[in-house]
Amino acid sequence: MNRTTQGWIFGFLGMLVFSGSLPATRLAMAGFDPVFLTVARAVLAASVALALLLFTRQSLPDRRDFRSLLIVSLGTVVGFPLLTALALQYVTSAHSLVFIGLLPLSTAIFGVLRGGERLHPIFWLFSGLGSALICGYALRNGLHGALKGDLLMLAAIVVCGLGYAEGATHSRRMGGWQVICWALVVALPLMLALLFVTLPADWSHIGVASWWSLGYVAVFSSLVGFLLWYRGLALGGIGAVGQLQLLQPFFGMVLAAVILSETVDPTMVMVTLAVIVCVFGAKRFSRPVAR
């Protein structure tokens, strides 16, 4: 199995893990404040990451690594979880998932800016078409979310795309799982301080579903998914494998329908098939062009 195929397999598994992030966040917010939820998931994930780094006796990153790790941390450990949690106060998880369709384009753009990738013009055609299909699907269904929620989701997409591209670029040198683990550890001191400031005054109203959801976004969304995702991006290419996230809104909508009883339009199946064509089209032209 060549590196590219491995990259797409790891990327697909990471995408599946991420598909449950927004529905789980929405469910967790039934019991937790969005800021505390962001802080708690980061602390829990960083604790597991630190244990893993100590158990495997990893050396401390070089000083030159910390700039990249800080960017990854701000984008994926703090920025995206916090902005999406805040957005979910105003919009449904199904609504917010539509914006995830713009994430592959954001990741590919930052892959060019931060990773130095140069991709075939037809790749950009398929990537833009896939994003347009998802946005068109959203408009067809008449998404009437609050403007504040939409703006928060757009900001989340920008910082997450930067974090994905920076982490994938750095993982070529450090290793994918080390990058996300160290990024979590870098954020740990600040998150620990904020944890005590944001502790709920009353724990009695927090249901079992909220606790399980917190566990999911902490262990899977904040750590396991990134271990798979960064590995996939590093092996298969940032812009190319990143297109798999065009499928994330549809997997997420299925979960939102099952777990949260949110409505899913049957047209989703037809749009999903069209998006799959775009993903494979982008994969076909994902090889870097000569400079």
Solvent accessible surface area in square Angstrom, and as a share of the most:
residue,aa,sasa,rsa
1,M,159,0.71
2,N,98,0.50
3,R,147,0.53
4,T,59,0.34
5,T,56,0.33
6,Q,53,0.23
7,G,0,0.00
8,W,25,0.09
9,I,77,0.39
10,F,62,0.26
11,G,0,0.00
12,F,73,0.31
13,L,77,0.38
14,G,0,0.00
15,M,0,0.00
16,L,64,0.32
17,V,23,0.13
18,F,9,0.04
19,S,2,0.01
20,G,6,0.05
21,S,9,0.06
22,L,3,0.02
23,P,1,0.01
24,A,13,0.10
25,T,2,0.01
26,R,77,0.28
27,L,49,0.24
28,A,0,0.00
29,M,37,0.16
30,A,81,0.63
31,G,7,0.06
32,F,8,0.03
33,D,77,0.40
34,P,11,0.07
35,V,56,0.32
36,F,7,0.03
37,L,1,0.01
38,T,3,0.02
39,V,3,0.02
40,A,6,0.05
41,R,15,0.06
42,A,2,0.02
43,V,17,0.09
44,L,81,0.40
45,A,0,0.00
46,A,1,0.00
47,S,56,0.36
48,V,69,0.40
49,A,0,0.00
50,L,63,0.31
51,A,59,0.46
52,L,59,0.29
53,L,4,0.02
54,L,124,0.62
55,F,171,0.71
56,T,55,0.32
57,R,218,0.80
58,Q,61,0.27
59,S,96,0.62
60,L,142,0.71
61,P,15,0.10
62,D,72,0.37
63,R,224,0.82
64,R,169,0.62
65,D,4,0.02
66,F,91,0.38
67,R,156,0.57
68,S,16,0.10
69,L,0,0.00
70,L,89,0.44
71,I,32,0.16
72,V,0,0.00
73,S,3,0.02
74,L,102,0.51
75,G,3,0.03
76,T,5,0.03
77,V,8,0.05
78,V,29,0.17
79,G,12,0.12
80,F,28,0.12
81,P,3,0.02
82,L,48,0.24
83,L,34,0.17
84,T,2,0.01
85,A,1,0.01
86,L,45,0.22
87,A,0,0.00
88,L,3,0.02
89,Q,90,0.40
90,Y,93,0.35
91,V,7,0.04
92,T,59,0.34
93,S,0,0.00
94,A,16,0.13
95,H,11,0.05
96,S,0,0.00
97,L,0,0.00
98,V,10,0.06
99,F,28,0.12
100,I,1,0.00
101,G,0,0.00
102,L,43,0.22
103,L,2,0.01
104,P,0,0.00
105,L,50,0.25
106,S,13,0.09
107,T,1,0.00
108,A,0,0.00
109,I,80,0.40
110,F,37,0.16
111,G,0,0.00
112,V,54,0.31
113,L,123,0.61
114,R,85,0.31
115,G,18,0.17
116,G,35,0.33
117,E,17,0.08
118,R,111,0.40
119,L,14,0.07
120,H,62,0.28
121,P,95,0.60
122,I,60,0.30
123,F,0,0.00
124,W,75,0.26
125,L,119,0.59
126,F,45,0.19
127,S,0,0.00
128,G,27,0.26
129,L,87,0.43
130,G,0,0.00
131,S,5,0.03
132,A,58,0.45
133,L,55,0.27
134,I,2,0.01
135,C,44,0.27
136,G,35,0.34
137,Y,9,0.03
138,A,8,0.06
139,L,145,0.72
140,R,150,0.55
141,N,57,0.29
142,G,27,0.26
143,L,66,0.33
144,H,173,0.77
145,G,26,0.25
146,A,44,0.34
147,L,128,0.64
148,K,116,0.49
149,G,0,0.00
150,D,31,0.16
151,L,99,0.49
152,L,34,0.17
153,M,0,0.00
154,L,73,0.36
155,A,42,0.32
156,A,0,0.00
157,I,7,0.04
158,V,82,0.47
159,V,45,0.26
160,C,1,0.00
161,G,0,0.00
162,L,51,0.25
163,G,0,0.00
164,Y,7,0.02
165,A,0,0.00
166,E,8,0.04
167,G,0,0.00
168,A,0,0.00
169,T,39,0.23
170,H,20,0.09
171,S,7,0.04
172,R,121,0.44
173,R,120,0.44
174,M,38,0.17
175,G,22,0.21
176,G,9,0.09
177,W,72,0.25
178,Q,30,0.13
179,V,0,0.00
180,I,0,0.00
181,C,0,0.00
182,W,24,0.09
183,A,0,0.00
184,L,2,0.01
185,V,28,0.16
186,V,43,0.25
187,A,8,0.06
188,L,23,0.12
189,P,94,0.59
190,L,102,0.51
191,M,4,0.02
192,L,73,0.36
193,A,60,0.46
194,L,61,0.30
195,L,30,0.15
196,F,144,0.60
197,V,119,0.68
198,T,32,0.19
199,L,77,0.38
200,P,27,0.17
201,A,115,0.89
202,D,75,0.39
203,W,110,0.38
204,S,100,0.65
205,H,110,0.49
206,I,16,0.08
207,G,38,0.37
208,V,109,0.62
209,A,51,0.40
210,S,3,0.02
211,W,113,0.40
212,W,191,0.67
213,S,7,0.04
214,L,8,0.04
215,G,30,0.28
216,Y,66,0.25
217,V,0,0.00
218,A,1,0.00
219,V,55,0.31
220,F,89,0.37
221,S,2,0.01
222,S,10,0.06
223,L,6,0.03
224,V,45,0.26
225,G,0,0.00
226,F,12,0.05
227,L,46,0.23
228,L,38,0.19
229,W,0,0.00
230,Y,0,0.00
231,R,109,0.40
232,G,0,0.00
233,L,0,0.00
234,A,19,0.15
235,L,17,0.09
236,G,14,0.13
237,G,18,0.17
238,I,0,0.00
239,G,0,0.00
240,A,2,0.01
241,V,0,0.00
242,G,1,0.01
243,Q,0,0.00
244,L,9,0.04
245,Q,1,0.00
246,L,0,0.00
247,L,15,0.07
248,Q,7,0.03
249,P,1,0.00
250,F,8,0.03
251,F,76,0.32
252,G,0,0.00
253,M,9,0.04
254,V,71,0.41
255,L,61,0.31
256,A,0,0.00
257,A,34,0.26
258,V,115,0.66
259,I,88,0.44
260,L,40,0.20
261,S,97,0.62
262,E,31,0.14
263,T,126,0.73
264,V,37,0.21
265,D,32,0.16
266,P,114,0.72
267,T,32,0.18
268,M,20,0.09
269,V,91,0.52
270,M,139,0.62
271,V,20,0.11
272,T,30,0.17
273,L,111,0.55
274,A,36,0.28
275,V,0,0.00
276,I,59,0.30
277,V,98,0.56
278,C,2,0.01
279,V,4,0.02
280,F,130,0.54
281,G,10,0.10
282,A,0,0.00
283,K,72,0.30
284,R,169,0.62
285,F,54,0.23
286,S,14,0.09
287,R,203,0.74
288,P,95,0.60
289,V,44,0.25
290,A,95,0.74
291,R,200,0.73
